[in-house]
Structures are given as C-alpha cells and as structure tokens.
C-alpha cells in the first residue's frame, strides 16, 4: 500500500514535467516514455501482489507463553542455585558438628581412662598397704628374734684423725671384701659420733655389710632403720631397694615386689626407682 502512494505522485509529476517540456528533443522523449512504461509495470505488479500476512494471534500467544516459560525456567534455576547453596552450608555445619562431637567423645574417653587409672591406682595402693603391713610385721618379728652377737677379739683402739677418716676406712673395708670388719668399724662410728651428718650413710653401709655377708634378715632390719629414721635422706631410696633384693634373696618374691613397687611410689625420681622397675620386670 505504501508503494502505491509513492508511485502515483511520481506519475503526476512526470505528466506535469511532460507538459512543461515541449521543446525536449525526440530521443529524450522516447526514453522518458520507456521509463514511464517500466514504472506502470511496477505499479501493476505491486497492485497484484498480496499484502503481507499478519502474524496469527495464536502464534503471538505462543510467543508470550514461551517468554513466560523462559522467565519461569530462569526463576527455577535461581531457586535451585539458592537451595544448593543452602544445602552446602548445612552440610558444612553438619561436618563441623560431627568433628566437634568426635572431639567431645575423645575427651570423654580420656577422662574415663583417667578415672579408671585413678581407681586402679587406688586399688593397687590398698594392696600395697596391706602387703606393707604384713612386711612390717615380719620385720618386727626379725627384730624381736634374739641376735647372736659375734665374739670380738679385743683390739687395741685405733686413733682416728677425724670422723670422716673413720667412716671412709669402714666403707672401704665393706667394699674391699672385708664386710665384717667394715660393719664393726661402722658400729663403733655410730656409737662414737651418734649425731654426725654421716650417720644415715653409716647405717646404710652397715646394711650393705650384712647383705655382703648374706645375712639378709639383719640387712633388712638395718636398711629399715635407715628408712624409718631418715626417710628424706639420700640413702632412703637405696635402702628400700636393697631391702627388696634381700627379700628376693630369701625367696620371698611377694614382699620383694611390695618393696620394689614402694620405691617407685615414694622415690619416683631416684636412681633406685629405675633399678627397681627393671628388677620387677625380671621377677614378674
């Protein structure tokens, strides 16, 4: 329709042009006639051409539905992404809660083991106390037994330069293979210097002398004297350890274990405690 509107003014303009141009030469006029014929043909073709078909309403409706579906699909994708993000966050929180639960369970297990260990130690201490009471009773019986005092030949008294010299000579006698002579010298030292700082050591080496003489019962009694009188002294742990060895030499493993256990309980940082631990592994 638009093309018809354009063509008709052209025709009228062309006619006016022809009317006003009487002096135009014949060749030019012929060309104009030819062009006019071509224009008329084009106008005829345009008149006979069918108008463009309008878009059906159904197709327009389908296009609207497609647009709506596209929007719904986009919204669904957005919701899905949001749900997936929420699910990932929830999974992370669940993992964190699971780890924390495992930590709590581990702490509870450790506390339970500690409680069981404390209970076990308490029961063991009760057992040790019972055995120790029996041990003390036996030591008491050993002490109550009449000891046969060895007959000593009268010796000419030796002049000592100092208490330390007397002590060193006595210990050297015990270590040097004359435990009896060393024990006698240590006994004299205790009588002569009862308040000397070396008395705990003198008593310990007296017990060592009995042990070397295989007089294990008197060795136990002498070592017990060290433990009772000087429990915080440097020889207390050694004396208790040697008591355990003395009972072991008497084939009394039960009381030997009690004393070796007790050394580790009362003097855990001492060298005697380490030796007692090794000895226990040998006799268990």
VEXVEXKOL-29187 format. One line per 5 residues: number of its first residue (from 1); their letters; for each residue x, y, z of C-alpha. Coordinates in pm, 1 decimal, padded with zeros to 6 digits. Example, Ala and Ser with C-alpha at 12.3 -4.5 7.8 and 13.67 -1.06 7.14 Angstrom:
REM VEXVEXKOL-29187
1 = AS = 01230.0/-00450.0/00780.0 ~ 01367.0/-00106.0/00714.0
//
This chain:
REM VEXVEXKOL-29187
1 = XXXXX = 00000.0/00000.0/00000.0 ~ 00284.8/00236.7/00075.9 ~ 00445.3/00174.9/-00256.6 ~ 00119.9/00274.7/-00444.0 ~ 00111.4/00603.4/-00257.8
6 = XXXXX = 00466.8/00677.4/-00368.9 ~ 00414.9/00577.0/-00736.3 ~ 00108.4/00788.3/-00817.2 ~ 00269.0/01124.9/-00724.2 ~ 00557.0/01026.5/-00942.8
11 = XXXXX = 00319.4/00972.4/-01234.5 ~ 00157.4/01309.9/-01185.7 ~ 00490.0/01477.9/-01151.6 ~ 00603.6/01311.6/-01465.6 ~ 00291.0/01431.5/-01655.4
16 = XXXXX = 00346.9/01785.6/-01537.9 ~ 00703.7/01759.9/-01641.9 ~ 00594.9/01646.6/-01988.6 ~ 00350.6/01932.4/-02021.3 ~ 00615.0/02187.8/-01938.7
21 = XXXXX = 00883.1/02049.5/-02166.1 ~ 00755.0/02091.3/-02519.6 ~ 01096.6/02169.6/-02655.9 ~ 01259.8/01842.8/-02544.7 ~ 01416.1/01650.6/-02827.7
26 = XXXXX = 01259.4/01334.4/-02966.7 ~ 01526.1/01095.8/-02824.5 ~ 01480.2/01221.6/-02473.6 ~ 01105.1/01195.1/-02506.9 ~ 01131.8/00836.0/-02617.8
31 = XXXXX = 01347.9/00748.5/-02319.3 ~ 01100.3/00910.6/-02083.8 ~ 00819.0/00709.2/-02239.9 ~ 01012.5/00389.6/-02185.3 ~ 01080.1/00474.8/-01823.1
36 = XXXXX = 00712.0/00554.0/-01775.6 ~ 00614.5/00216.8/-01912.8 ~ 00850.8/00047.3/-01671.4 ~ 00701.1/00240.7/-01383.1 ~ 00346.4/00140.0/-01490.5
41 = XXXXX = 00454.8/-00224.4/-01499.0 ~ 00597.3/-00199.3/-01148.0 ~ 00274.9/-00036.5/-01025.1 ~ 00073.5/-00320.1/-01179.0 ~ 00290.0/-00578.2/-01011.2
46 = XXXXX = 00253.9/-00403.5/-00679.5 ~ -00123.3/-00390.5/-00716.8 ~ -00147.6/-00760.2/-00788.3 ~ 00091.3/-00863.8/-00504.9 ~ -00090.0/-00993.1/-00195.6
51 = XXXXX = -00044.1/-00790.2/00124.7 ~ 00192.6/-00935.4/00385.9 ~ 00015.9/-01186.7/00603.5 ~ -00035.5/-01067.3/00960.5 ~ 00110.3/-01274.6/01246.6
56 = XXXXX = -00158.6/-01509.5/01374.5 ~ -00290.7/-01440.0/01722.4 ~ -00216.2/-01798.5/01824.4 ~ 00148.8/-01752.9/01731.2 ~ 00160.6/-01428.1/01930.6
61 = XXXXX = 00006.8/-01611.8/02224.5 ~ 00263.6/-01892.2/02189.8 ~ 00542.8/-01636.6/02186.7 ~ 00409.3/-01487.2/02510.5 ~ 00387.8/-01829.1/02670.8
66 = XXXXX = 00741.7/-01910.6/02561.6 ~ 00863.7/-01584.9/02714.0 ~ 00676.6/-01669.2/03036.0 ~ 00822.2/-02021.0/03037.1 ~ 01168.7/-01879.5/02986.8
71 = XXXXX = 01119.9/-01647.8/03285.6 ~ 00984.8/-01936.1/03496.4 ~ 01282.7/-02151.8/03397.4 ~ 01521.7/-01874.1/03492.4 ~ 01345.0/-01832.2/03829.5
76 = XXXXX = 01358.3/-02209.5/03885.1 ~ 01732.0/-02212.9/03812.9 ~ 01778.8/-01926.9/04056.5 ~ 01580.7/-02112.3/04325.4 ~ 01777.2/-02430.9/04257.4
81 = XXXXX = 02109.0/-02246.7/04296.9 ~ 01985.5/-02093.4/04622.0 ~ 01871.8/-02433.1/04755.2 ~ 02202.6/-02590.3/04652.8 ~ 02391.2/-02311.3/04834.1
86 = XXXXX = 02177.9/-02361.8/05146.6 ~ 02235.4/-02737.1/05130.2 ~ 02612.2/-02686.8/05101.2 ~ 02608.9/-02456.1/05403.5 ~ 02402.4/-02709.7/05600.9
91 = XXXXX = 02642.7/-02988.9/05504.6 ~ 02937.0/-02778.5/05622.1 ~ 02765.1/-02714.7/05955.8 ~ 02693.0/-03086.4/05991.4 ~ 03058.8/-03171.5/05924.9
96 = XXXXX = 03170.1/-02917.2/06184.8 ~ 02921.1/-03057.7/06435.9 ~ 03044.5/-03412.1/06363.0 ~ 03406.6/-03308.8/06422.3 ~ 03312.8/-03135.7/06748.1
101 = XXXXX = 03121.3/-03444.9/06858.8 ~ 03428.2/-03657.8/06788.1 ~ 03638.8/-03420.8/06998.6 ~ 03390.9/-03437.6/07285.0 ~ 03382.5/-03816.6/07262.8
106 = XXXXX = 03764.2/-03831.2/07264.8 ~ 03776.3/-03607.4/07574.5 ~ 03515.8/-03822.3/07747.2 ~ 03714.3/-04136.7/07664.6 ~ 04032.9/-03978.4/07800.5
111 = XXXXX = 03851.7/-03875.0/08119.4 ~ 03709.2/-04223.3/08158.2 ~ 04054.8/-04377.4/08117.6 ~ 04193.6/-04132.4/08373.3 ~ 03918.5/-04225.8/08619.1
116 = XXXXX = 03984.6/-04595.2/08561.7 ~ 04356.2/-04538.9/08613.2 ~ 04291.7/-04348.7/08936.6 ~ 04066.3/-04627.3/09059.6 ~ 04325.6/-04885.5/08959.7
121 = XXXXX = 04597.7/-04692.8/09140.6 ~ 04379.1/-04665.1/09449.8 ~ 04317.5/-05038.9/09450.0 ~ 04686.5/-05102.0/09396.0 ~ 04778.3/-04869.3/09682.7
126 = XXXXX = 04540.1/-05055.5/09911.4 ~ 04702.8/-05381.1/09809.6 ~ 05049.3/-05236.7/09869.5 ~ 04942.8/-05103.7/10209.7 ~ 04814.4/-05449.0/10303.6
131 = XXXXX = 05136.7/-05612.4/10191.7 ~ 05340.8/-05343.7/10365.8 ~ 05161.7/-05410.7/10692.5 ~ 05246.7/-05779.8/10659.7 ~ 05603.0/-05685.5/10571.9
136 = XXXXX = 05636.7/-05461.7/10876.5 ~ 05503.0/-05742.4/11089.7 ~ 05768.1/-05976.7/10954.8 ~ 06041.8/-05719.4/11002.7 ~ 05920.3/-05672.6/11358.1
141 = XXXXX = 05949.6/-06044.8/11417.8 ~ 06300.2/-06041.6/11275.2 ~ 06392.3/-05760.3/11509.2 ~ 06241.2/-05939.7/11806.7 ~ 06444.7/-06254.2/11742.0
146 = XXXXX = 06747.4/-06274.5/11968.6 ~ 07057.5/-06195.6/11772.8 ~ 07374.1/-06382.5/11848.9 ~ 07639.2/-06122.2/11899.3 ~ 07967.1/-06225.4/11745.7
151 = XXXXX = 08255.6/-06260.8/11984.0 ~ 08506.6/-05995.5/11903.5 ~ 08867.3/-06028.4/11998.2 ~ 08988.0/-05730.9/12189.6 ~ 09158.8/-05489.4/11960.0
156 = XXXXX = 09384.3/-05211.8/12051.0 ~ 09192.6/-04892.2/11993.4 ~ 09292.8/-04707.6/11680.6 ~ 09337.0/-04339.3/11683.4 ~ 09135.0/-04170.6/11406.4
161 = XXXXX = 09229.6/-03831.2/11274.7 ~ 08866.1/-03739.9/11211.9 ~ 08516.9/-03894.0/11199.1 ~ 08535.5/-03871.2/10820.8 ~ 08852.5/-04081.0/10814.7
166 = XXXXX = 08689.1/-04347.0/11032.5 ~ 08383.8/-04354.7/10803.8 ~ 08588.3/-04372.3/10482.3 ~ 08803.2/-04656.9/10616.8 ~ 08493.4/-04853.0/10724.9
171 = XXXXX = 08321.7/-04812.4/10386.0 ~ 08643.5/-04911.0/10212.9 ~ 08653.0/-05228.9/10421.9 ~ 08295.7/-05318.0/10319.1 ~ 08367.3/-05253.4/09951.4
176 = XXXXX = 08709.5/-05413.3/09967.6 ~ 08599.7/-05760.4/10067.2 ~ 08607.0/-05733.9/10445.9 ~ 08241.0/-05656.4/10521.7 ~ 08258.0/-05789.0/10875.9
181 = XXXXX = 08545.9/-05559.6/10973.3 ~ 08379.7/-05268.3/10798.3 ~ 08048.9/-05332.7/10979.0 ~ 08224.0/-05336.4/11314.6 ~ 08400.3/-05010.3/11236.2
186 = XXXXX = 08068.9/-04853.8/11129.1 ~ 07907.2/-04969.9/11454.4 ~ 08188.1/-04802.7/11650.6 ~ 08141.0/-04489.5/11439.2 ~ 07769.8/-04476.4/11528.5
191 = XXXXX = 07847.8/-04512.1/11897.4 ~ 08126.9/-04256.6/11894.8 ~ 07956.2/-03998.0/11672.2 ~ 07576.0/-04050.1/11715.5 ~ 07485.6/-03701.7/11585.4
196 = XXXXX = 07722.7/-03684.7/11290.8 ~ 07579.3/-03598.7/10949.0 ~ 07724.7/-03923.4/10809.1 ~ 07516.3/-04144.5/11040.8 ~ 07249.1/-04221.4/10769.6
201 = XXXXX = 07526.5/-04329.2/10532.0 ~ 07698.9/-04530.1/10805.6 ~ 07376.1/-04720.6/10879.7 ~ 07321.9/-04785.6/10506.9 ~ 07671.4/-04929.6/10461.7
206 = XXXXX = 07625.9/-05139.1/10771.6 ~ 07323.3/-05291.7/10595.1 ~ 07537.3/-05340.8/10285.3 ~ 07788.7/-05527.3/10501.4 ~ 07518.6/-05765.2/10627.6
211 = XXXXX = 07399.6/-05810.4/10266.8 ~ 07754.8/-05894.3/10153.0 ~ 07777.6/-06147.0/10436.9 ~ 07446.2/-06297.5/10313.0 ~ 07289.1/-06215.9/10647.4
216 = XXXXX = 06977.2/-06093.1/10466.5 ~ 06749.6/-06074.7/10770.1 ~ 06983.6/-05837.4/10957.2 ~ 07036.3/-05648.1/10632.3 ~ 06657.2/-05594.4/10607.2
221 = XXXXX = 06644.4/-05467.5/10966.0 ~ 06938.0/-05230.4/10917.4 ~ 06800.3/-05089.8/10592.4 ~ 06463.7/-05042.4/10765.1 ~ 06639.9/-04836.1/11030.7
226 = XXXXX = 06764.7/-04603.0/10755.9 ~ 06414.2/-04568.4/10605.3 ~ 06245.1/-04511.1/10941.9 ~ 06493.6/-04263.0/11084.1 ~ 06588.7/-04076.4/10768.0
231 = XXXXX = 06300.5/-04110.5/10516.8 ~ 06406.0/-03791.2/10334.2 ~ 06774.7/-03872.3/10332.1 ~ 06968.4/-03951.8/10016.9 ~ 07012.1/-04317.4/10121.4
236 = XXXXX = 06645.0/-04392.4/10196.5 ~ 06556.5/-04498.0/09840.7 ~ 06871.0/-04712.3/09811.2 ~ 06799.7/-04877.5/10146.3 ~ 06442.8/-04966.2/10043.4
241 = XXXXX = 06566.7/-05106.0/09710.2 ~ 06824.7/-05324.3/09889.9 ~ 06551.3/-05444.4/10125.4 ~ 06364.7/-05569.9/09818.8 ~ 06675.1/-05750.7/09696.8
246 = XXXXX = 06724.8/-05900.1/10044.0 ~ 06372.0/-06045.7/10044.1 ~ 06433.7/-06173.0/09691.6 ~ 06746.6/-06348.8/09817.6 ~ 06528.6/-06512.0/10085.8
251 = XXXXX = 06297.3/-06638.1/09804.7 ~ 06021.3/-06408.9/09933.0 ~ 05911.0/-06262.9/09598.1 ~ 05583.4/-06133.2/09738.3 ~ 05745.4/-05891.7/09984.1
256 = XXXXX = 06023.4/-05817.8/09735.7 ~ 05762.4/-05691.1/09487.3 ~ 05596.1/-05482.3/09758.0 ~ 05920.0/-05300.4/09836.8 ~ 06025.7/-05256.2/09474.8
261 = XXXXX = 05682.2/-05108.6/09398.5 ~ 05708.4/-04885.9/09704.1 ~ 06045.2/-04747.1/09594.9 ~ 05886.1/-04621.9/09271.2 ~ 05591.4/-04471.8/09457.2
266 = XXXXX = 05785.8/-04291.2/09731.3 ~ 06101.3/-04200.5/09538.1 ~ 05996.8/-04186.8/09169.7 ~ 06286.2/-03963.3/09058.1 ~ 06561.4/-04164.4/09223.3
271 = XXXXX = 06805.2/-04396.8/09052.0 ~ 06685.7/-04670.2/09288.9 ~ 06334.2/-04634.6/09137.4 ~ 06475.1/-04703.8/08789.2 ~ 06662.2/-05010.6/08914.5
276 = XXXXX = 06350.6/-05130.9/09098.6 ~ 06144.9/-05102.3/08780.0 ~ 06395.0/-05315.1/08587.8 ~ 06415.2/-05571.5/08865.6 ~ 06036.1/-05604.6/08878.9
281 = XXXX = 06027.9/-05685.7/08507.3 ~ 06277.6/-05964.5/08572.7 ~ 06083.8/-06130.2/08853.7 ~ 05722.3/-06091.1/08739.6
//
